[in-house]
Amino acid sequence: FAGRLTGLGLSDGKRVATVAVREFGDLLSALAPALGDPARKKAAHNSKLLQLLLAKHGTALAGVADDPMLYSYLLEPLASSHALADVVLRRQGRKISPSLAESASRTHQLSELLRPEIVREDLQKLYSEIELPLASVLAEVETAGIRIDAEILGQMSGEFDKELTTLTHEIYDLAGGAFDIDSPKQLGEILFERLKLPGGKRLKKSGQYSTDASVLESLAQTHDLPRKIIDYRTRAKLKSTYIDALPKFVQQGTGRLHTTFNQTVARTGRLSSSNPNLQNIPIGDEFGLRIRSAFVADPGCRLISADYSQIELRVLAHLSQDPRLIEAFVQNEDIHSRTATEIFGVPAGLQNHEHRRMAKAINYGVIYGLSAFGLAERTGTSRTEAQRYIDTYFERYSKVKEYLDGLVQEARTTGRVRTAFGRLRPTPEITSGDMQARNRAEREAMNTPLQGTAADLMKLAMVRTQSRLKREQVQTRMILTVHDELVFDAPEAEIERAEAIVREEMEGAYPMRVPLKIDLGVGQNWRDAK
Ligand code: CTP
């Protein structure tokens, strides 16, 4: 329960036995042969956690066939929790007492109840070939953990302290006096009452002025204070969520950080991580890079980072079968430049930075249910222009248009959409009378098959790569997964072999109409490897 192993509850459907943690010394070794026997089929709710906790007691887990937590996630991806008690409440209408015995028998019951549903919904392959083996891979990745160089973070923390102090004084000067910078109420009054900056809007609920990022960004055009506040907030946030927090997650003794990967949270099928959340480390700015430089290889090892290139766009090409999109990827063209050519009629050699930037925003925008309004916001163009670009895009890539329209239609008639691997996403609001809700559901119907298929591919690649690393008995270990990237810790003597394995398994994860490509780098730390 709650990530803490209180004991083991065992049930064969009729009888129940429990083993408390304090009895583990004697009993776990007696149970070990059965727990580690792949031929003895087992059910475990959250098998990843069980494997992880048993590993801490030196006991292997094999032969898990049913994981009702994963069943529940695949069947009802919109549900907010797949914890045992919540699944029992939803599926059996019962409140359960958190005892080992009851947990064990409910796990057995849920397995019997949900297994046939998985088959009926055609989710069996996704479950047994991707999600279930992935749970075990994730347990291994979490157990491996990653080495953190606390000194780098300590140094950063000191620098950030100094910068925050300097910023604080600058802010007081600009504001004409000291105040609590972290208080939106006080900040709002200074900006809009004392300094009389334009465009102050009061929030309905609190009556305070809004001082969110977009408000500050537009005020920064006319006054220096908002820019300083933005800098202050960015630094304070990074300091508290990463620079000062990461060392606290490092385990005494191992010196490593063991994050938790969530396999049953994202509605698209993507993985996420918590404690810490590795998905939110800024990409491509100086601070993000420095934070990544604190994730280091073991002595005698290097980190390998392998990142799928433009995976969602490749999935779009594969699923829509648009000939122009397929051609661009097969010919290994610059996809954004190609789209710029299609939209602006300007050949690659004559394009400027703006052409490519706009094309890139459209290419990725399509995946999120592009609207003229959204594109105009993101690129700073007018809405009329944006609409014209979108129209031209869909003229040139007409199969993409057909494919996306088809998804919305599918959602309307069946109430759900699926990824290439059959992952389900219900879209209950697709027929809603509320236009906003309906639009959102339409965007989800277009986005989930693309994002979700990318997620399926990534998960499949993880399962394949991990099993190959084991089969080849190398020392290289998978230690992180973030977005479309995998990170490995590899002994120096093994680097080339590990690179080849990772490349083959990730690029060969699944045959598509366009090639899958990864960018791969090696370095002493995560920044240098990327
Ligand atoms: N992205 C986005 N919208 C944009 C730009 C980027 O959604 N206008 C997201 C995409 O998910 C993309 C990720 O940010 O996969 C990384 O962006 P980037 O590396 O710039 O994308 P590439 O397609 O590799 O661009 P380039 O060829 O310029 O490197």
Residues whose N, C-alpha, C, O or C-beta is under 5 A from the ligand:
A	BS01	CTP	Q310 K360 A361 Y364
